[in-house]
Amino acid sequence: MKPDMFKRPVSILVGLGFPAEVGGVMDAYRYLSEWPASLRDAAHSIALKACGAALRGEVEAETARGLFAAFAEKHDLLAPKMGPGVAAHFRRDRDPHVR
C-alpha cells in the first residue's frame, strides 16, 4: 500500500448526492482545495493542512483521513453505510418489473 493511501476510503456524497470514495491523501487534498472559499471554515483549514502535511510525509495518512472524515461529517458529506437490503436495491441485475 502506498504511504498516502487510506486503510479504508472515506465515502462522501458528491454532486446530486452520489457516493464517491476518497481513497487517499491526494484525493482528499484535491477535494478540499476545490471546496468553495465562501464555505471554508476551521474544520476545512485543519483538514487541508493535515493533508498537506501528510503529502510532505510529516504526519501519517490515517491522521489526515481522520481529520478529513471529521470535516466531511461536519458538513453532512458522509455517505450512509449501505446494508445488504439497500445494496440489493441498487443492483443493476435486478428485475426491472419488481417494485
C-alpha positions in Angstrom: 0.0 0.0 0.0 1.3 3.4 -0.9 2.0 5.7 2.2 -0.5 8.3 1.1 -3.4 5.8 0.7 -6.0 5.4 3.5 -6.5 2.0 5.0 -10.3 2.5 4.4 -11.6 5.0 2.0 -13.9 7.8 3.2 -17.3 7.6 1.4 -18.7 11.0 0.7 -21.7 12.4 -1.2 -20.8 14.5 -4.3 -22.8 16.3 -6.9 -26.5 15.4 -6.5 -25.9 13.0 -3.7 -23.9 10.4 -5.5 -21.5 8.4 -3.3 -17.7 8.7 -4.1 -14.8 7.2 -2.3 -11.9 9.3 -1.2 -9.1 6.7 -1.1 -6.0 8.7 -0.2 -4.5 11.9 0.9 -4.1 13.3 -2.6 -7.8 12.8 -3.3 -8.8 14.4 0.0 -6.4 17.3 -0.6 -7.9 17.8 -4.1 -11.4 17.8 -2.8 -10.6 20.2 -0.1 -8.8 22.5 -2.5 -11.9 22.7 -4.7 -14.2 23.5 -1.7 -15.8 26.9 -2.3 -13.9 29.7 -0.5 -17.2 31.1 0.9 -17.9 27.8 2.7 -14.4 27.3 4.2 -14.2 27.1 8.0 -11.8 25.9 10.7 -12.6 22.2 10.0 -11.7 22.8 6.4 -8.5 24.6 7.3 -7.4 21.8 9.7 -8.2 19.0 7.3 -6.4 20.8 4.4 -3.3 21.4 6.5 -3.3 17.8 7.7 -3.5 16.5 4.1 -0.6 18.9 3.1 1.5 17.6 6.0 0.7 14.0 5.1 1.7 14.6 1.5 5.0 16.0 2.7 5.5 13.0 5.0 5.2 15.0 8.2 2.1 13.1 9.5 0.6 9.7 8.8 -2.1 9.3 6.1 -4.5 8.0 8.7 -4.2 11.2 10.7 -5.2 13.2 7.6 -8.0 10.6 7.0 -9.5 11.2 10.4 -9.5 15.0 10.0 -10.9 14.7 6.5 -13.7 12.4 7.8 -14.4 14.9 10.6 -14.7 17.7 8.1 -17.0 15.6 5.9 -19.1 14.7 8.9 -19.4 18.3 10.0 -20.7 19.3 6.5 -23.0 16.3 6.2 -21.0 14.8 3.3 -20.5 11.3 4.7 -22.4 8.7 2.6 -24.6 6.5 4.6 -23.5 2.9 5.2 -25.3 0.5 2.9 -26.7 -2.6 4.3 -27.5 -5.7 2.2 -31.1 -4.6 1.6 -30.1 -1.1 0.3 -27.3 -2.5 -1.8 -29.7 -5.0 -3.4 -32.0 -2.2 -4.3 -29.2 -0.6 -6.4 -28.1 -3.7 -8.2 -28.4 -3.3 -11.9 -29.1 -7.0 -12.5 -32.4 -6.9 -10.5 -35.7 -7.5 -12.3 -36.9 -4.1 -13.6 -40.5 -5.2 -13.2 -40.3 -5.8 -9.5 -41.2 -2.8 -7.4 
